[in-house]
Amino acid sequence: NTHFKAEPMSAVQYDIYEAGGLFNYGKRISKG
């Protein structure tokens, strides 16, 4: 997908990245 190569961090990619980070953060918190 050349679009993502042209833009290192597109708005959509950033949303997915941020959502994934928050998800992992929540899992870590819930584990204690």
C-alpha angles and dihedrals in degrees: 000000000000093000092071091046090055091050113042091199116015121189091256093048090049092051090051091045092049093046090050091049093050090047092053090045091053092049090051092050094047090053089060 
